[in-house]
């Protein structure tokens, strides 16, 4: 059986993803459950990736991003795996809604 470079890369990424998800569950069990609901991480950069999120999610229950921030699919998957909620700030203002 011969694997292409893309197939091998996907396998490696999937193994790493699963190991990190398991590590996240182990951490939650060690501290007595899920993160405190008041722990929020706010990011204002244009793009949020899983690579930059992974080391910053310990103890975080909610990620807040700007209304135009792009959250990559891998970052969204990581948020789901770790149970972190995603919220957008200022969506009404960005859409031009007046109060």
C-alpha positions in Angstrom: 0.0 0.0 0.0 1.4 3.3 -1.1 0.2 6.6 0.5 0.4 10.0 -1.2 2.0 12.9 0.6 -1.5 14.4 1.2 -2.8 11.2 2.7 0.1 10.8 5.0 -0.2 14.5 6.1 -3.9 14.0 6.8 -3.1 10.9 8.9 -0.5 12.7 11.0 -2.8 15.7 11.5 -5.6 13.5 12.6 -3.4 11.6 15.1 -2.2 14.9 16.6 -5.7 16.2 16.8 -7.0 13.2 18.6 -4.0 13.2 21.0 -4.6 16.8 21.8 -8.3 16.3 22.3 -7.5 13.5 24.8 -5.0 15.6 26.6 -7.7 18.3 26.9 -10.1 15.8 28.5 -7.4 14.6 30.9 -6.7 18.2 32.0 -10.3 18.9 32.6 -10.6 15.7 34.7 -7.5 16.7 36.7 -8.9 20.1 37.7 -12.3 18.8 38.5 -14.3 19.4 35.4 -14.8 22.0 32.6 -13.3 25.5 32.7 -15.0 28.3 34.7 -17.8 29.8 32.5 -16.4 33.3 33.2 -13.0 32.6 31.6 -13.0 34.5 28.3 -10.2 34.9 25.8 -10.7 38.0 23.5 -8.8 38.2 20.2 -8.9 41.0 17.7 -6.6 39.8 14.9 -8.0 39.3 11.4 -7.5 35.5 11.3 -7.6 32.9 14.2 -6.0 29.6 13.6 -5.9 26.3 15.6 -2.1 26.6 15.8 -2.2 29.8 17.7 -5.3 28.9 19.8 -4.1 25.5 21.1 -1.6 26.8 23.7 -4.0 29.6 24.8 -7.1 27.7 25.6 -6.2 26.2 29.0 -8.9 27.4 31.4 -10.9 29.2 28.7 -14.6 28.6 28.4 -15.4 31.3 25.7 -13.5 32.9 22.8 -14.6 36.3 21.7 -13.5 37.6 18.3 -14.3 40.7 16.3 -17.2 40.8 13.8 -15.0 40.3 10.8 -12.4 37.9 12.2 -12.0 34.7 10.2 -11.9 31.6 12.4 -10.4 28.8 10.4 -12.2 25.4 10.2 -9.4 23.8 12.2 -9.8 26.4 14.9 -13.5 25.8 15.0 -12.9 22.0 15.3 -10.5 22.7 18.2 -13.1 24.9 20.0 -15.7 22.1 19.7 -13.2 19.5 20.9 -12.3 21.6 24.0 -15.8 22.8 24.7 -15.0 26.5 24.2 -17.9 28.7 23.0 -17.3 31.1 20.1 -18.8 34.6 20.3 -18.5 37.6 18.0 -18.3 41.1 19.4 -20.0 44.1 17.8 -21.9 42.1 15.1 -24.7 44.7 15.1 -22.3 47.6 14.6 -20.5 45.9 11.8 -23.7 45.2 10.0 -24.6 48.9 10.1 -27.5 48.4 12.6 -28.3 51.6 14.5 -29.5 51.6 18.0 
